[in-house]
Each structure stands twice: as C-alpha cells, then as structure tokens.
Amino acid sequence: MIISASRRTDIPAFYARWFMNRIRAGYCTVPNPSNPKHVIRVSLAPGDVDVIVFWTRNAGPLLGHLDELDARGFPYYFQYTVMDNRDGIDGDSPSIDAAVGTFCRLSARTGAGRVIWRYDPIAFTATMDADFHARTFASIADRLRGATNRVVISIVDRYKKAGSRLSELEAVSGQVDACPSERKRSLLRDLVEAAARNGLEIFSCAEEEDFSAEGIRPGKCVDDLYIEREFGLGTVSHRKDASQRPACGCAESRDIGMYDSCLFGCKYCYATSSFVRARMNHEEHDPESPSLIGHYEVTTTSSS
C-alpha cells in the first residue's frame, strides 16, 4: 500500500507531530470526505506500507523525525512545492529563501532522488505573465541545482472550491488564466531549457493538454515506476488511482489527510473550501487523536 500524506493538506508543515504519533500507533482513521459516518482504519504498520509520499511547502517540522522513520523501515519521498508568486496568490506560504533553504536541507538528508520539485500550479495574472514565470522558474532551478533530479509543472485549474477566491483576485490583478496559447507553449519550452541546464527531468501533472511537443512528458506524483526504481520495490500497485481525475496518471494510494485543514491559504487550492474553517479545524486538532481532524471511530478496515 502507498500512503499519500497528503493531497488534502500539508501534513509535514502543520501535522508532523500527529503523523509521528500515528506511525508509532501503527494506524490512523480517515473519514470519507463525502460521508463522515464511513470511517476507514488505515494500517501504518511497516509491513503494510510500501512507501509514503509527502506533499508539502515546508518540510521543516518533519525533518527531525526522519531518523525515526528510517529506523522503523519506512521508505518515503517528497513532492515539494517551491514558487515565488506575487499578488498574495500563495497566501502564507514560506518565502522563497526559506523554501529553498529547507528544500536543500531535506535533500542533503534524503538524497536528491527523494525530493521532487513542484512548480505548480502556474497561474497567470497581470503581474505574473509568461515572462515572469520563465524568469522565476529559471532562478529557482538554478538555486535547486543538485538538490533534486526532477520537476513537475501544471497550469492552474479553476476548481469550484477556489472560484470565489480567484474572482476576488481577478478584480485586482486581472484574469487569472489569461495567457495566449502560443505564448504558453513558448513558456513551456523556456521551462524545459532551464530544467535541462540544471540536470532536471521535467514532467506535467494531470494536464489534459499534450505538452510532449514542447519536451514535457505526462508525469505521476504517485509514480509506480519511480518507486520501483528508487526503492527497489517490486510490490507496488500499477493500477491507476480511480479516485483521481481522468488526466491524473497516479498509481492508487491511500490518502490519510483531511480537507479544510491547511493554513497556507493558497488562492487556487482545491483542498480548502474555506480558510476560516481550515483555521478552526487546525485549532481543534488533537495530535493524540487517531484522525487528523476530530475523533473518528473505525467503521471499516483498509490495508490497500
């Protein structure tokens, strides 16, 4: 079983203590987002977990726990977002200097192959046009040289949960997704060139458009082939995760996070419908609880 920690929230940044408590307990509980009465018990026993995939913008709070994860026999890797956007679109995300610093410390600890840089989603505004992203991406790629081997990009999607926030932003900064198709394609070629200069493979994430002509292959965040190669594991599932969007190529995994619990406040976030609710949930979070938010009892057992 592959554990996703998590597409729904930033567990390393905000819930590292809870996560380690659940690792020590050997399980956690996860309510179904659509039906909280249906609660799954997810085994976190080393024998049941093939690999843990972390999504984060700040791995700092988890860094001190990696020795314990290693000692307990858990393979893991990080999908690590580092951007330098304007217009407050990334909310309270770490500054670029802080993000790069923590990324590089993590890479020095784990190895470059286990920290994947995410420059996504790419949002276009009046002050963040294609030229801005070309310069910013190249600058970050230079700073991360040697600390990672691959980068993942995507173009912003207008998720229903983020619709009103993006509309408010547009009232100040102009249409968020306004970028002529040809200039967007030119930008992608710029990103490929900057990635190549820094020894990075570049992939797209859940894009319905085909960017292969620009040199960007479709990628998988939960990548069964990468996991097999990086960790020498031949037991991971190769089945596509049916719970994800059709354009997502990820292998199936079990997500242990919960929506409306991240505090970074990114305007485009699909996992947060209300920043107020996210703050309230975080304030009520109990690191001793089996579930990330609330105290959910088990109704179903899952090991896959």
SEDREN-70657 format. One record per residue (C-alpha): x negated, y negated, z; residue in one letter. Coordinates in steps of 0.25 Angstrom, whole numbers, plus 2048, in hexadecimal, padded with zeros to 3 digits. Example, Ala and Ser with C-alpha at 12.3 -4.5 7.8 and 13.67 -1.06 7.14 Angstrom:
2
7CF81281Fa 7C980481Ds 
% end
This chain:
304
800800800m 7FB7F27FDi 7FF7E7807i 8017D9802s 7FE7CF80Da 8057C7807s 80C7C17FBr 8177BB804r 80E7B380Et 7FF7B1811d 7FC7BB81Ci 7ED7B981Dp 7EF7AA81Fa 7FB7AA829f 7FD7B882Ey 7F07BF82Fa 7F27C283Er 7FF7C983Bw 7F97D082Ff 7EE7D6838m 7F87DA843n 8007E2839r 7F37E8834i 7F07ED842r 7FE7F2844a 7FE7F9837g 80B7F4831y 8147E882Fc 8227E582Ct 8277DD820v 8367DA81Dp 83B7DA80Fn 83C7CB80Bp 84A7CD805s 84F7D6811n 8487D381Ep 8507DF824k 8487E881Ch 83A7E9822v 82F7F181Ei 8237F6826r 8177F581Ev 80B7FE823s 7FE7F7825l 7F6803829a 7E9804821p 7ED81281Bg 7F980B815d 7F37FF80Fv 7EB7FF803d 7E77F1802v 7EC7E3808i 7EE7D77FEv 7EE7CA805f 7F37BD7FFw 7EE7B0805t 7EA7A2804r 7E27A3811n 7DC7B0816a 7D47A9821g 7DD7AF82Dp 7DB7BD828l 7CC7BC825l 7C97C0834g 7D27CD833h 7CB7D3826l 7C17DB82Ed 7CD7E2835e 7D47E4828l 7C77EB823d 7C57F382Fa 7D37F882Er 7D17FC820g 7DA7F3818f 7D67EF80Ap 7DA7E1806y 7D97D57FDy 7DE7C77FCf 7E67BF7F2q 7E17B17F6y 7E77A47F0t 7DD7987EFv 7E378C7E8m 7E177D7E9d 7EE7777E5n 7F47697E6r 8017637E9d 80376C7F6g 8077777EEi 7FF7817F6d 80577C803g 7FC77E80Fd 7F2788808s 7E378780Cp 7DB77C806s 7D27817FAi 7C6780803d 7CC78980Ea 7D2793804a 7C57957FCv 7BD796809g 7C67A080Ft 7C77A8802f 7B87A9801c 7B67AD810r 7C07B880Dl 7B97BC800s 7AC7BD808a 7B27C6812r 7BA7CF808t 7B37CE7FBg 7B77C77EEa 7BF7D27E9g 7C97D27F4r 7CD7C37F3v 7D57BF7E7i 7D67B07E4w 7E47AB7E0r 7E679E7D9y 7F579F7D8d 7FF79B7D6p 7FB7907CDi 8057847CEa 8057787C4f 80876A7C9t 80575C7C4a 7F875D7CDt 7F576B7CBm 7F576D7BCd 7ED7777B4a 7E076F7B5d 7E276F7C4f 7E377E7C5h 7D77807BBa 7CE7787C4r 7D377D7D1t 7D278B7CDf 7C478A7C8a 7C07837D4s 7C578E7DDi 7C07997D5a 7B27927D6d 7B37927E5r 7B87A07E6l 7AD7A67DDr 7A87B37E2g 7B37B47EDa 7BD7BB7E4t 7BE7C27D7n 7CC7BF7D2r 7D67B47D2v 7E57B57D0v 7ED7AA7CAi 7FC7A77C7s 80579C7C3i 80F7977CDv 81D79D7CCd 82A7957D1r 82F79E7DBy 83D79C7E1k 83879A7EFk 82E78F7EAa 8377887E1g 83B77C7EAs 82D77A7EFr 82877A7E1l 8337707DDs 82F7677E8e 8207677E4l 8247647D5e 82B7587DAa 81E7527DEv 81475A7D5s 81B75D7C8g 82076A7C3q 8187767C9v 81777F7BEd 8157757B3a 8097797ABc 80977B79Bp 807789797s 7FB78778Fe 7F477F79Ar 7F878A7A4k 7F179479Ar 7E578B799s 7E478A7A9l 7E47997AAl 7D979A7A0r 7D17907A9d 7D47997B5l 7CF7A57AEv 7C279D7ABe 7C07987B9a 7C37A67BEa 7B87AD7B5a 7AE7A27B9r 7AF7A77C7n 7B07B67C4g 7BF7B77C7l 7C97C17C0e 7D67B97BFi 7E47BF7BFf 7F27B97BFs 7FD7BC7CAc 80B7C07C6a 80B7B87B9e 8167BB7AFe 80D7B47A4e 8027BB79Ed 7F47B47A0f 7EB7BE79As 7E87B578Ea 7E27AB798e 7DA7B679Fg 7E37B97ABi 7E87C77ADr 7F47CA7B6p 7F07CE7C4g 7F57D57D0k 7F47CF7DEc 7F67DD7E4v 7ED7E47D9d 7EC7F37DAd 7E17F47D0l 7D97E97D8y 7DC7F07E5i 7D77FE7E0e 7CA7F77DAr 7C77EE7E6e 7CA7F87F1f 7C88057EAg 7D78097EDl 7DE8137E4g 7EB8147ECt 7F18067EAv 7FE8067E2s 7FE8027D4h 80D7FF7D4r 8117F17D0k 8187EA7DCd 8277EA7D8a 82A7DF7E3s 8217D47DBq 8257CC7CFr 8247D37C1p 8187CB7BEa 8107D07CAc 8077DC7C8g 8047DF7D6c 8047ED7DCa 80E7F07E6e 80B7EC7F4s 8127E9802r 8137DA806d 8137D8815i 8157C9815g 8227C1816m 8277B580Ey 8297A7814d 81D7A981Ds 8117A2816c 80D79481Bl 80578F80Ff 811788809g 80D78A7FAc 8187837F2k 81978F7E8y 81979A7F2c 8237A57EEy 8227AB7FCa 82779F804t 83579A802s 83479080Es 82778A814f 82F787821v 834796822r 82579A820a 82079182Br 82C796834m 8297A5831n 81A7A2834h 81D79C841e 8257A8845e 81B7B2840h 8177BC84Bd 8097C3847p 80D7CE850e 81A7D1848s 81A7DD83Ep 81F7D4834s 8197C782Fl 8257BE832i 8307C383Cg 8307D0843h 8357DB839y 8387E983De 8367F4834v 8417FA82Bt 839801820t 82B806820t 822804814s 814809810s 814804802s 
% end
